[in-house]
Amino acid sequence: MSVIVRPMTVDDFVQVYKLGLECYHVEDKPYNYWSLGEVAHHLQHESALCYVADDGGRVVGFALGAESFEILENTGHLEWVAIAPDYRRSGLALKLIETLVGIFEQMGKVQVVTDISSENPASRGMARKAGFREGISVTFFVRDLK
Ligand SMILES: CC(C)(COP(=O)(O)OP(=O)(O)OC[C@H]1O[C@@H](n2cnc3c(N)ncnc32)[C@H](O)[C@@H]1OP(=O)(O)O)[C@@H](O)C(=O)NCCC(=O)NCCS
């Protein structure tokens, strides 16, 4: 396995989209936002923050970020990270995250935010290991209807 982390190009589009479908529970928030349009938006408007992990032409992971988080212009947004199941637990997600964090630093951002489902222990573990601390959270109060 000889994986390199490199900027995403338009040729990676289909592989990135399909890998997201494979990795995310797309019926659950926030992963239900995963779509062709979401990938296209990042590549078109946030291309400096789109990276892939490439093993001999196979895209085995990606990280997509955005230059700001909602109205916070000084805050980078680490939005999407996924690693193919057979490449997990080898530090690839951390490598992609560090690449994006380095770019956020170069952009002069003062912090980076990533939003993670409370039901995603792998992602929470990854964020903690990458130096993120838990911040403000929103809880959905649900009333079941008959
Ligand atoms: C979350 C995900 C990206 C982690 O990718 P990865 O390449 O396996 O992560 P790394 O190897 O860099 O692991 C970094 C750290 O994260 C934590 N971690 C990773 N997977 C974990 C798991 N299944 N359970 C608990 N902690 C986990 C560990 O602390 C790990 O360090 P360690 O291996 O030294 O213990 C991967 O599991 C994935 O693609 N999941 C599905 C998609 C998803 O939920 N993406 C995140 C939200 S956008």
The ligand as a MOL file (V3000), in Angstrom:
LIG
                    3D

  0  0  0     0  0            999 V3000
M  V30 BEGIN CTAB
M  V30 COUNTS 48 50 0 0 0
M  V30 BEGIN ATOM
M  V30 1 C -13.8690 8.4300 10.6950 0
M  V30 2 C -12.9000 7.9330 9.6100 0
M  V30 3 C -12.7330 9.0210 8.5420 0
M  V30 4 C -11.5270 7.6640 10.2900 0
M  V30 5 O -10.5930 7.3350 9.2640 0
M  V30 6 P -9.2370 6.5590 9.5930 0
M  V30 7 O -8.2980 6.7800 8.4640 0
M  V30 8 O -9.5420 5.1660 9.9760 0
M  V30 9 O -8.7190 7.3520 10.8720 0
M  V30 10 P -7.2090 7.3280 11.3820 0
M  V30 11 O -6.5510 6.0350 11.0680 0
M  V30 12 O -6.5200 8.5800 10.9420 0
M  V30 13 O -7.4710 7.3210 12.9480 0
M  V30 14 C -7.2130 8.4410 13.7540 0
M  V30 15 C -7.8110 8.2160 15.1300 0
M  V30 16 O -9.2410 8.2960 15.0760 0
M  V30 17 C -9.8110 7.4280 16.0580 0
M  V30 18 N -10.6220 6.4000 15.4090 0
M  V30 19 C -10.6100 6.0070 14.1230 0
M  V30 20 N -11.5010 5.0280 13.9130 0
M  V30 21 C -12.0960 4.7770 15.1030 0
M  V30 22 C -13.1050 3.8900 15.5190 0
M  V30 23 N -13.6930 3.0240 14.6570 0
M  V30 24 N -13.4980 3.9390 16.8130 0
M  V30 25 C -12.9290 4.7980 17.6820 0
M  V30 26 N -11.9400 5.6700 17.3370 0
M  V30 27 C -11.5300 5.6590 16.0520 0
M  V30 28 C -8.6240 6.8190 16.8060 0
M  V30 29 O -8.2990 7.6720 17.8880 0
M  V30 30 C -7.5500 6.8590 15.7430 0
M  V30 31 O -6.2650 6.7830 16.2550 0
M  V30 32 P -5.6250 5.3140 16.5760 0
M  V30 33 O -5.8230 4.4460 15.3680 0
M  V30 34 O -4.1690 5.6260 16.8310 0
M  V30 35 O -6.3530 4.7890 17.7790 0
M  V30 36 C -13.3850 6.6020 8.9590 0
M  V30 37 O -13.7380 5.6940 9.9880 0
M  V30 38 C -14.5880 6.7990 8.0570 0
M  V30 39 O -14.4320 7.0790 6.8600 0
M  V30 40 N -15.8070 6.6580 8.6060 0
M  V30 41 C -17.0470 6.8070 7.8130 0
M  V30 42 C -17.2560 8.2470 7.3430 0
M  V30 43 C -17.3220 9.2200 8.4950 0
M  V30 44 O -17.9870 9.0060 9.4900 0
M  V30 45 N -16.5860 10.3600 8.3330 0
M  V30 46 C -16.4610 11.3790 9.3570 0
M  V30 47 C -17.5240 12.4170 9.3460 0
M  V30 48 S -17.4660 13.5510 7.9530 0
M  V30 END ATOM
M  V30 BEGIN BOND
M  V30 1 1 1 2
M  V30 2 1 2 3
M  V30 3 1 2 4
M  V30 4 1 2 36
M  V30 5 1 4 5
M  V30 6 1 5 6
M  V30 7 2 6 7
M  V30 8 1 6 8
M  V30 9 1 6 9
M  V30 10 1 9 10
M  V30 11 2 10 11
M  V30 12 1 10 12
M  V30 13 1 10 13
M  V30 14 1 13 14
M  V30 15 1 14 15
M  V30 16 1 15 16
M  V30 17 1 15 30
M  V30 18 1 16 17
M  V30 19 1 17 18
M  V30 20 1 17 28
M  V30 21 1 18 19
M  V30 22 1 18 27
M  V30 23 2 19 20
M  V30 24 1 20 21
M  V30 25 1 21 22
M  V30 26 2 21 27
M  V30 27 1 22 23
M  V30 28 2 22 24
M  V30 29 1 24 25
M  V30 30 2 25 26
M  V30 31 1 26 27
M  V30 32 1 28 29
M  V30 33 1 28 30
M  V30 34 1 30 31
M  V30 35 1 31 32
M  V30 36 2 32 33
M  V30 37 1 32 34
M  V30 38 1 32 35
M  V30 39 1 36 37
M  V30 40 1 36 38
M  V30 41 2 38 39
M  V30 42 1 38 40
M  V30 43 1 40 41
M  V30 44 1 41 42
M  V30 45 1 42 43
M  V30 46 2 43 44
M  V30 47 1 43 45
M  V30 48 1 45 46
M  V30 49 1 46 47
M  V30 50 1 47 48
M  V30 END BOND
M  V30 END CTAB
M  END
